[in-house]
Amino acid sequence: MRTFDLSLIPESLQAVVTSKWSSIEDAMENREESADLSARLQALPKSFDDQFPSVAIASDYALDQCSRKPELLLALWEQGVLSRQLQPDEIQNLLQAALVDVTDEKALSVVLRRFRQFHMVRIIWRDSCRLSNLMEVTRDLTELADACVAEAMALHYQWLQPSIGLPYYENTDTPMKMVVLGMGKLGAFELNLSSDIDLMFVYPQEGETQGGKRSLSHREFFTRLGQKLIKALDETTAEGFVFRVDMRLRPYGSTGALALSFDGMKAYYEEQGREWERYAMIKARAMGEGDGEELMARLRPFVYRRYIDFGVIESLREMKGMINREVLRRGVSGNVKTGSGGIREIEFIGQAFQLIRGGQDTELQERSLLKVLKLVAEMGLMPEQAVKELSQAYVYLREVEHRIQALHDRQTQVLPDDALQQERIAWGMHKKSWEEFTLELDQCRLMVRQHFDRIISPEEGAIEDAEVDDVVALWNCAEGNCTEGEDIEENVLILKALGFEDASDALRVLKNLKISKGVQHLQELPRQRLNKLMPLVITVCSEQECSLLALERIVVLIEAILRRSAYMALLVENTEALKHLATLCGASAWAAEIIQRYPILLDELINPNTLYSPPTLEELRDDLRQQMLRIPEDDAEREMECLRQFKHAHLLRVAASDITGTLPTMKVSDYLTWIAEALMQQVLVIAWKQMVDKYGTPLRADGTLCDPDFIIVGYGKAGGIELSYGSDLDLVFIHDAPSNHSTDGERSVDNSIFYARLGQRIIHIVSTRTASGMLYETDMRLRPSGNSGLLVSSLNAFVQYQDEKAWTWEHQALVRARVVAGCPALAERFEQERQNILKKAANNTELAVEVLEMRTKMRDHLAGNSSVHVTEEMTKKSQRFDLKQDSGGIVDIEFLVQYCVLHWGAAYPELLRWTDNVRILDTLETLDLLDSNDVLMLEEAYLTYRHATHRKALQNQKNTVPGNEFITYRMAVRAFWAKLLPEGI
């Protein structure tokens, strides 16, 4: 006689345990083989006594099965399947073995149902005793469903052949299999203890069956196969059912064809797919054999848009609203799935990020909710703590769901009203009482609801309540149907009251938008979004210093995104992002234009923490590296798009920081240069791999592999860490591999050819114009011998050219040369050679004359005022001043600095360390080579000019200002020229 230690179990639950045990004993006594069964039962280990009470309290269903069939209970223990987790495919292998002798539908029905009973008791037993975690339970349940679907379908497919033949691919002798799409929790390996299974039946091609007594169309064949499969699983017999099958998610629902071709599926979703069907497809998984991957690839564009899609928030909110109303109507607020703070809200949060960003960030195209939440945290889309809380809540709520369903194997998520059932659930959740359990549950659900509201909250406008009616009416009236003078005048007054100084012009802008062809031809959903957005736009623009300018530029953007209304939804859902947009558009024509050309950048406006907090160079590299890892290595087009989108996003961030004054001029240039560096380093990685894949790796003289023995040298502003918004890149490519060796690939080429093609590939990646534009314009003319020279030089050839053939201006350019990507060892050698070359320049007795001649040539060719000797009176009378090229401007300061480095570099090698003008000037002051006052003046002038060029770039304007500006700096720079180079200016 077995006994159980029930001392820690409440009396009411002790009665449940003893009752269940009595039922099992009674069932055994009524069997002919009762003696054998009793002996086997007594032989079970003590762990049985420890576990039985937990299972008895947790599940009437499991213990009822054991009472009906005591041999089931004994088999579970004797086969050892309760003490371990089954391996992948083990369930299917066990089912295949059980079906070996099955030859008809009746026998199949019995075996499937008994198999299901055995494994459901196994899974519930392990779950109740906490021998399996949630993920193991849901995977076990899903693999059970997968096995039953696959084996039942395989047998019916086989049994249909004699009478109606089999479908074949066109012009082949290969039989065609049906693809079964597992939807929802089945697709994501997240089935619960009493899930039905949502299926779709799809087949690759239309045609006629072959090899049977008669022929049917492929649709008829697969429809019949589907019907057989549903009956095998869903029909309730004396043995019960296997899985309840729900086919309502298929195209056209219950009225649609039971089986549909790939082409039919694709056409349906392209032409008639609804928003909720996108959510359903997130977890879709092709089960078993067949061309499932091809089907999923065809459907993926419907589920995951190529652009950021904030319209899903609106749809999710509507869906949740429908669920909330249903919960209230049916009075089931205790539903842990659909009630407030329930499982569905956590799922909605994950799905929101997937559908918004999954087209861009393909990692998010993941079925498992917990994996999605982890990715959301890793990508910085939600705080890690919030994701941790949601993940823990999901596991907790799913465990509560299992405690509810384990009781009676019923598909419900509603907490019971019966006191005994409540106590059983509380005990299963390791709580002493129902009150203690519900307190913990309520806290969990409250936390989930708070996170849900932050992501998918009720719409919040940027308009104060008192202004809503006026602004909405104003937009509605802008259509032109308010033609009365009083109405127009009233609208002008409203705009003035909001803050538009040019109210009449603002009203004209709104009217022109409202009556434009683009707006007039909008479908209903985009029109609704536009009508929600425009009152918000009017309000946030009115708060800008240049309110009309901000409005005009945002309206141009809106016209560009009318047909991609998800972007309008993004701005409606994120009014702070709309405010950032108004600020940027009001302050910068450049920012407005880049957002208009690449609306995906609107996503950057959502998070002010990243928008106004530029990362370090290392963080930029890491961010880009992670983005590139999400792209297949053989997808060159997507790699180039990713590079360009990365650049645009970070250019917008630096512009936002520049406009708001959170970054000083030098930091702006640092950031812009770091962006280029990070990109060029990644470009080299991509180009190197492509060339190595094609030709193999170049070999060094000792036979080892080059790694990569190649550098990209930045000249000019790239080398001087002084890039601006529209700067191109002055580059030189250098390698250090012996030219008399070759690569080690099957298509081996000489090293010199390999590196030349590597350089060409780099330029191709950088210069090709894709949908996201060009990465950078490149200028390779500073390489040895300019355009007539080799694209890629060896380091020895580069040094020889600099020593023997280079002009003084080429040595001036070398002052600002810096390695931005490539082999660290070669970069170090290049820097040593660079400094050696610059030291030799001091030997040039004609240095001053040649620097002056070059500056004069440049000024004659590029400057607005080409006179060498410019007086203050001439300066004041000149109409425009070119910040870069005119006398006393940026280039004059750069030439002065370069002359100092070349003149004193040999005696003072500290000057050769830096490539940027400011630190070189600081060093000149430290070495007492220049007076502190002169250095202060030059640095102030230089940074002031550069700040002005940044401002001009942000307005898409030329680098010229009225001739009477910066007089003091211009004259001071010229005076210093006269002092340092008396024959100069």
Beta strands, then each sheet from edge to edge (+ up, - down):
strand 1: 179-182
strand 2: 197-203
strand 3: 245-246
strand 4: 259-261
strand 5: 285-287
strand 6: 710-715
strand 7: 729-735
strand 8: 778-779
strand 9: 792-794
strand 10: 818-822
strand 11: 880-882
strand 12: 960-962
sheet 1: 3+ 2+ 1- 5+
sheet 2: 3+ 2+ 4+
sheet 3: 8+ 7+ 6- 10+
sheet 4: 8+ 7+ 9+
sheet 5: 11+ 12-
end
